[in-house]
Amino acid sequence: MDRIDETKDFIPVRIAVLTVSDSRTEADDKSGRTLVDHIEVAGHRLAARAIVQDERDRIAAQLRTWCADPEIDVVISTGGTGLTGRDVTVEAHRDVYEKEIEAFGTVFTMISMTKIGTSAVQSRATGGVANGTYLFALPGSPGACKDAWDEILSPQLDYRHRPCNFVEIFPRLDEHKRRK
């Protein structure tokens, strides 16, 4: 089962937080604040933070900008993963992904089922990789952000986590682009 190998050193990860909302500001962005707090408490570094409107092109543009930034390892967005017409975050993420991490959404749904029951089917949380950067789209509720962080992202973004973790494969995420 999962465990932390205390013989290994913790490696801080540089994480950007993107809130997708037509109405939030940094002052009232509880989900973004939840992520920032958890990132900092875990010992990682907040590399950037932004709020963009629920516009597919704007979301994708911000994701691409951060994926091109060598000072950002991970992007976590919150908001826009539901089923309404304005919920386009998942589509924007998929516009950017080189590879989707299909199990991320499945595991998130399993965790959500224990908290909110069958209402979990209304979330379309997703994860993927682009340009050597991990991308995760979470629902816009603080509870969902906390659950995703505590149950999936915190362990997977900890280099000491065993049997495996996202951090240890950073150097290989874009190996297909290297010349042979």
Backbone torsions as a table, in degrees:
resi	resn	phi	psi	omega
1	MET	NA	176.9	179.8
2	ASP	-60.2	144.5	174.1
3	ARG	-160.4	162.6	175.5
4	ILE	-104.4	126.3	177.6
5	ASP	-86.6	100.1	-175.7
6	GLU	-68.0	-10.2	177.8
7	THR	-79.3	-12.5	180.0
8	LYS	-98.8	150.9	177.1
9	ASP	-80.9	144.1	173.5
10	PHE	-70.1	137.3	177.4
11	ILE	-116.1	112.6	178.8
12	PRO	-65.5	141.2	179.4
13	VAL	-109.5	144.6	179.9
14	ARG	-93.6	116.0	-170.6
15	ILE	-122.0	133.2	174.1
16	ALA	-103.7	142.1	179.6
17	VAL	-116.4	124.9	-179.8
18	LEU	-117.8	119.5	174.4
19	THR	-98.3	129.0	178.6
20	VAL	-104.9	114.0	-176.5
21	SER	-165.4	144.9	173.7
22	ASP	-87.1	-12.1	-171.9
23	SER	-127.9	-15.7	-175.4
24	ARG	-78.2	150.3	168.5
25	THR	-122.0	169.1	179.3
26	GLU	-59.8	-31.0	-178.9
27	ALA	-66.2	-32.9	-178.3
28	ASP	-116.6	18.7	179.9
29	ASP	-87.5	83.2	-176.3
30	LYS	-67.8	-37.5	-179.5
31	SER	-68.5	-44.9	176.5
32	GLY	-61.1	-41.7	178.7
33	ARG	-63.8	-40.4	177.5
34	THR	-58.3	-46.9	179.2
35	LEU	-63.5	-46.6	-179.9
36	VAL	-57.9	-46.4	-180.0
37	ASP	-59.8	-45.1	-179.1
38	HIS	-67.4	-38.5	177.6
39	ILE	-60.2	-48.2	-176.9
40	GLU	-69.5	-41.7	178.5
41	VAL	-61.8	-35.6	-179.5
42	ALA	-72.0	-14.7	-179.9
43	GLY	97.9	7.1	176.5
44	HIS	-85.8	175.0	-177.2
45	ARG	-112.5	129.0	172.9
46	LEU	-76.1	112.9	-175.5
47	ALA	-89.3	-28.4	-179.3
48	ALA	-168.6	158.5	176.0
49	ARG	-148.8	137.7	179.7
50	ALA	-151.9	160.6	172.2
51	ILE	-123.5	129.2	176.4
52	VAL	-127.1	154.2	178.3
53	GLN	-71.8	161.7	178.8
54	ASP	-71.9	67.9	178.2
55	GLU	-128.3	119.6	-174.6
56	ARG	-51.5	-47.6	-177.8
57	ASP	-65.2	-38.9	179.5
58	ARG	-67.6	-41.2	178.7
59	ILE	-63.0	-50.0	-178.8
60	ALA	-61.2	-39.4	179.5
61	ALA	-62.7	-42.8	179.1
62	GLN	-65.9	-41.0	177.3
63	LEU	-60.5	-45.5	-179.8
64	ARG	-63.2	-41.1	178.3
65	THR	-59.2	-47.4	-179.0
66	TRP	-70.3	-33.5	177.0
67	CYS	-66.6	-26.9	178.7
68	ALA	-83.2	-9.9	-177.2
69	ASP	-87.8	116.1	-178.7
70	PRO	-67.1	-8.9	178.9
71	GLU	-92.2	5.7	179.3
72	ILE	-124.3	125.1	180.0
73	ASP	-99.6	-32.0	-173.4
74	VAL	-140.9	141.0	172.7
75	VAL	-121.6	127.9	175.7
76	ILE	-119.0	120.4	175.9
77	SER	-105.0	154.4	177.0
78	THR	-134.0	131.7	179.8
79	GLY	105.0	151.2	174.6
80	GLY	79.2	20.7	-179.0
81	THR	-103.3	6.8	-177.4
82	GLY	-83.8	-154.0	-171.6
83	LEU	-110.2	-2.9	-176.1
84	THR	-77.8	169.9	-178.1
85	GLY	-61.7	-30.0	-180.0
86	ARG	-83.6	-8.9	-178.7
87	ASP	-82.5	93.3	-175.6
88	VAL	-123.4	11.8	-178.0
89	THR	-63.3	-41.8	-179.2
90	VAL	-62.3	-43.7	178.6
91	GLU	-63.2	-40.3	178.2
92	ALA	-64.1	-42.4	176.7
93	HIS	-60.2	-47.0	-177.8
94	ARG	-66.4	-25.0	173.5
95	ASP	-64.5	-26.7	-174.4
96	VAL	-98.4	-33.1	-175.6
97	TYR	-54.1	139.8	163.8
98	GLU	-90.8	-37.7	176.8
99	LYS	-139.1	136.8	175.5
100	GLU	-93.7	142.9	174.4
101	ILE	-96.7	83.9	-172.1
102	GLU	-57.2	-37.5	-176.6
103	ALA	-67.7	-20.4	179.8
104	PHE	-58.8	-50.9	179.7
105	GLY	-62.6	-37.6	179.1
106	THR	-65.0	-47.7	-179.5
107	VAL	-65.2	-40.0	177.8
108	PHE	-60.8	-42.4	178.5
109	THR	-62.9	-41.1	178.1
110	MET	-60.3	-44.1	179.0
111	ILE	-65.4	-43.8	-179.9
112	SER	-62.2	-35.6	179.1
113	MET	-58.0	-35.5	-179.5
114	THR	-72.6	-18.7	-176.6
115	LYS	-101.5	-43.8	-172.6
116	ILE	-125.5	11.4	177.1
117	GLY	63.7	-144.8	-174.3
118	THR	-68.7	-10.1	174.2
119	SER	-61.5	-17.0	178.2
120	ALA	-59.5	-24.4	-178.8
121	VAL	-67.6	-13.8	-178.4
122	GLN	-84.7	-3.9	178.8
123	SER	-99.4	143.8	177.1
124	ARG	-120.6	46.9	177.6
125	ALA	-54.0	144.4	-177.2
126	THR	-149.0	161.0	176.5
127	GLY	-143.3	155.8	178.8
128	GLY	-167.7	-174.7	-179.2
129	VAL	-133.1	138.9	174.2
130	ALA	-149.8	131.0	176.0
131	ASN	52.2	39.3	178.4
132	GLY	74.6	14.3	-178.3
133	THR	-119.0	135.3	173.9
134	TYR	-81.0	140.0	178.3
135	LEU	-127.9	132.0	178.3
136	PHE	-133.6	134.2	177.1
137	ALA	-113.4	120.2	-178.1
138	LEU	-115.0	156.8	174.3
139	PRO	-60.7	164.9	-175.6
140	GLY	-89.0	22.4	176.8
141	SER	-106.2	142.7	177.8
142	PRO	-57.2	-37.5	179.7
143	GLY	-62.8	-42.5	178.7
144	ALA	-65.8	-39.1	178.3
145	CYS	-65.2	-42.8	178.0
146	LYS	-62.6	-46.3	-179.5
147	ASP	-62.0	-45.7	179.8
148	ALA	-63.2	-41.7	179.5
149	TRP	-66.0	-53.8	-174.1
150	ASP	-64.0	-40.4	-170.7
151	GLU	-94.2	-23.5	-176.6
152	ILE	-125.1	-59.7	-169.7
153	LEU	-70.2	-43.4	179.7
154	SER	-57.3	-50.1	178.1
155	PRO	-65.6	-42.0	-176.2
156	GLN	-73.0	-21.6	176.8
157	LEU	-96.5	14.4	176.5
158	ASP	-108.2	113.8	-177.1
159	TYR	-56.8	-24.2	-177.5
160	ARG	-83.0	-9.6	-176.9
161	HIS	-67.7	132.1	179.4
162	ARG	-124.8	144.8	22.9
163	PRO	-87.0	-15.5	178.1
164	CYS	-158.0	168.5	-177.9
165	ASN	-156.6	166.4	179.9
166	PHE	-67.8	-34.1	-173.3
167	VAL	-64.9	-41.0	-176.0
168	GLU	-66.3	-18.5	179.1
169	ILE	-103.4	6.3	175.3
170	PHE	-46.9	-49.6	-175.9
171	PRO	-62.3	-16.3	-175.9
172	ARG	-106.2	-1.0	-176.4
173	LEU	-62.2	-33.9	-178.6
174	ASP	-115.8	26.7	-178.2
175	GLU	-62.8	-25.1	179.3
176	HIS	-67.4	-16.5	-179.6
177	LYS	-91.3	-11.7	-177.9
178	ARG	-76.6	146.6	175.4
179	ARG	-72.7	145.7	179.4
180	LYS	-99.1	NA	NA
